């Protein structure tokens, strides 16, 4: 497997996943480069949405496809925004508006615990009966004001108490090691090595 279609057009995801898989000699091709439209994501769980996206991309291209579904789950909001993280403040998608809305709904909340969650699905073809599935979590808390200029999504508000920095303050290399997506991808990479 030397080439994978990535069922995403998110530049942050493309960059993060591409850097890690390049170490295995796997080239990532964003689905937008192959004129594949975004798949519907009607499901209430990360795993169902990731499966739908990977299957859609694999069937449209005939290539192996990798999809992830990820988001931030806030304890005080019973796991919301969850699968709706990218659209939390409505359309069009906007990280800045999503972050503002999260601060607004948590304004008087003292329980700031949250975690990022990511599930990755690799389908070797569109009808793969045994897709590879990996997941990862990154635990932290939501700050009351943004910090840092890196990352994307909710990274300026997501504080890792072990590292003492937000996702937006971490170097890309460190973030790739500690993040939910980094952990899921590391698990996937190990499985790819074992199946090679």
GIWO-V509371 format. One record per residue. N is the residue number from 1. PSI is psi in degrees with one decimal (NA if undefined). BURIAL is 1 if it has 24 or more other C-alpha atoms within 12 Angstrom, else 0. D_CENTER is the distance of its C-alpha to the mean C-alpha in Angstrom with 2 decimals. Layout:
<<N PSI BURIAL D_CENTER> <N PSI BURIAL D_CENTER>>
This chain:
<<1 105.9 0 22.06> <2 -14.3 0 22.02> <3 135.8 1 19.86> <4 141.4 1 16.69> <5 131.1 1 15.57> <6 119.5 1 11.88> <7 62.8 1 11.29> <8 152.5 1 9.68> <9 8.6 1 11.70> <10 115.6 1 9.34> <11 -34.1 0 11.32> <12 -44.0 0 9.10> <13 -43.5 1 6.60> <14 -44.1 1 10.02> <15 -50.6 1 11.65> <16 -49.3 1 9.61> <17 -41.0 1 9.50> <18 -41.2 1 12.98> <19 -42.8 0 14.48> <20 -44.1 1 13.86> <21 -21.2 1 14.97> <22 -28.4 0 17.87> <23 -18.8 0 19.44> <24 3.3 1 20.02> <25 23.1 0 21.50> <26 125.4 1 18.87> <27 133.0 1 18.44> <28 128.5 1 15.36> <29 116.7 1 16.59> <30 143.2 1 14.47> <31 -27.9 1 15.67> <32 -30.4 0 17.20> <33 -17.0 0 19.50> <34 15.3 0 20.85> <35 33.0 0 21.37> <36 121.5 1 19.09> <37 160.3 0 18.41> <38 139.5 1 15.26> <39 155.9 1 15.46> <40 144.6 0 16.31> <41 68.3 1 13.89> <42 -2.9 0 16.77> <43 160.1 0 15.82> <44 -4.1 0 15.63> <45 151.7 1 13.36> <46 -43.5 1 9.81> <47 -42.5 1 11.73> <48 -41.4 1 14.03> <49 -40.5 1 11.71> <50 -42.2 1 9.95> <51 -44.5 1 13.61> <52 -42.0 1 14.87> <53 -42.8 1 12.69> <54 -44.1 1 13.52> <55 -44.3 1 17.10> <56 -48.6 1 17.53> <57 -40.4 1 16.61> <58 -42.0 1 18.72> <59 -38.0 1 21.59> <60 -29.8 1 21.68> <61 -22.8 1 21.75> <62 5.7 0 23.33> <63 159.7 1 20.92> <64 144.9 1 18.59> <65 140.4 1 15.14> <66 130.2 1 11.65> <67 147.6 1 8.96> <68 154.0 1 5.68> <69 131.1 1 5.38> <70 164.0 1 3.90> <71 -179.7 1 6.35> <72 135.6 1 9.31> <73 118.0 1 12.35> <74 125.0 1 15.67> <75 -47.1 0 18.63> <76 -15.6 0 21.25> <77 21.8 0 19.60> <78 38.7 0 19.49> <79 -7.5 0 15.71> <80 156.9 1 15.29> <81 -13.2 1 13.58> <82 -129.2 1 11.22> <83 -15.7 1 10.29> <84 15.3 1 12.14> <85 -43.8 1 10.22> <86 -25.1 1 10.15> <87 19.2 1 13.78> <88 -40.4 1 15.06> <89 14.2 0 17.95> <90 -170.4 0 18.64> <91 151.5 0 18.94> <92 159.0 0 18.62> <93 139.3 0 15.09> <94 116.7 0 15.66> <95 -42.6 1 13.81> <96 -45.6 1 17.38> <97 -37.5 0 18.52> <98 -43.6 1 15.57> <99 -42.5 1 16.34> <100 -43.0 1 20.03> <101 -41.2 0 19.75> <102 -42.7 1 18.01> <103 -39.7 1 20.85> <104 -47.4 0 23.38> <105 -20.1 0 22.56> <106 7.4 1 22.54> <107 -45.0 0 25.58> <108 11.9 0 28.05> <109 128.3 0 25.75> <110 -27.0 0 26.41> <111 104.2 0 23.80> <112 8.8 1 20.81> <113 141.2 1 18.86> <114 165.7 1 15.15> <115 146.8 1 12.15> <116 144.1 1 8.41> <117 142.1 1 7.43> <118 135.6 1 5.22> <119 135.1 1 7.48> <120 139.7 1 8.22> <121 127.4 1 11.42> <122 119.7 1 13.90> <123 125.8 1 16.96> <124 -25.5 1 19.98> <125 171.1 1 21.49> <126 -21.4 1 21.29> <127 25.8 0 23.33> <128 116.5 0 21.97> <129 -10.7 0 23.22> <130 68.2 0 21.40> <131 151.0 1 17.81> <132 133.7 1 16.15> <133 131.8 1 13.64> <134 150.5 1 11.89> <135 167.1 1 9.97> <136 153.4 1 9.66> <137 150.9 1 10.40> <138 111.1 1 11.19> <139 143.6 1 14.27> <140 -148.6 1 15.98> <141 161.4 1 17.60> <142 123.7 1 17.67> <143 171.5 1 20.32> <144 -5.7 1 22.93> <145 148.6 0 22.45> <146 152.0 1 19.87> <147 131.7 1 20.25> <148 160.1 0 19.31> <149 0.0 0 18.54> <150 -170.3 0 15.62> <151 -160.0 1 11.84> <152 178.3 1 10.41> <153 -129.8 1 9.56> <154 10.9 1 11.35> <155 -38.1 1 11.84> <156 -21.0 1 15.59> <157 -15.6 1 16.16> <158 111.8 1 14.23> <159 127.5 1 16.96> <160 108.4 1 16.97> <161 -24.5 0 20.61> <162 -43.0 0 21.00> <163 -21.0 0 20.26> <164 23.3 0 21.78> <165 161.8 1 19.35> <166 166.6 1 16.46> <167 -29.3 1 13.12> <168 -10.1 1 14.88> <169 -13.6 1 17.85> <170 149.3 1 16.49> <171 152.3 0 17.19> <172 -36.6 1 14.43> <173 -45.3 0 15.98> <174 -42.1 0 15.96> <175 -40.5 1 12.42> <176 -26.8 1 11.43> <177 -36.8 1 13.71> <178 -16.8 1 13.00> <179 164.1 1 9.36> <180 -44.1 1 7.41> <181 -39.6 1 5.49> <182 -42.4 1 9.09> <183 -43.2 1 10.73> <184 -41.1 1 9.23> <185 -37.6 1 10.01> <186 -41.0 1 13.32> <187 -42.1 1 14.21> <188 -41.9 1 13.66> <189 -43.3 1 15.73> <190 -42.2 0 18.40> <191 -36.9 0 18.70> <192 -40.1 1 19.07> <193 -41.8 0 21.73> <194 -31.3 0 23.54> <195 -3.4 0 23.71> <196 NA 0 24.89>>
